[in-house]
Amino acid sequence: MVEDDRDPESEQQGDRPFPESLCHGCAAPPRYIRTERSVFIHCPILKRYPPQPVWSCDEFVPANHVDSKPAE
């Protein structure tokens, strides 16, 4: 088993496993686990490997979403 810590944003869409998965656009950086015959995407929020592709997720937060208060 090989852990793949490449930044999903730096990969081209075609290089990603399950390119249509919602996981690639989530603020929680997924961890890619590659074996000889399979690729698994680990979600740090759910603490599991959701079945792929993920089409909807109650915990999804867009990667470009900034959760901060305005400066006072």
N, C-alpha and C positions, 0 to 999 in steps of 0.2 A: 504494500500500500504506500502511496506517495501523497503527501500533502502538497497542495498547490496554493501558495499564498500570493499568487499574482493578483495585482489590482484588476478587478473585473472591468473597470472603466478604461484601462489601458489596452485591453484586448479588443479586437474587432468583433463585431456582432457574430460573424460566422465562426469564430474560434471558441465561443462560449458553449458549454454544454446546455442543452435545452434553451436556445436563444430567446424563445418566447416567454420564458419564466419571469414572473414578477420579482423573483429574488435578486436579479441583476440590478434592478433599480432601487433597491431598498437601502436605507441609511445604515442598517446593521450590516457590516461587511460579511458576506457569506464566505465560508471556507470550503474550498474545493478539495475533495478527496478522490484521487484517481487510482484505480487498480488496473490490472492488465486488461480487463474487459469492461469495466464500468466506471462511471463518474458519479459521485454523490455530492450534494450541496448541503453543507451543515449550516443551520440557522442558529446564530448565537442568542437570539431572543427566545425562540421556541425550544432551544437546547435539544434539537433532534434533526433528523434528515427528512424533510417533508417529501412526499411523493412528487415527482416532477412530471410535467411542468406545473408550477403553481400559478393558478389563474386568479385566485382571490385569497386574501389573508387579512384577518382582523388586526394583526399587529404591524402591518405594512406602513412604513413612513418613507416618503420619497427621499432619495439620496440628496437632492438639492434643497430639501426643507431645512431651514435653520430655526431651531427651537431656542431662541434667546430673547431676552427682554431688550427693548430699545434703551440706549444710553440716556441717562438723565443728566 
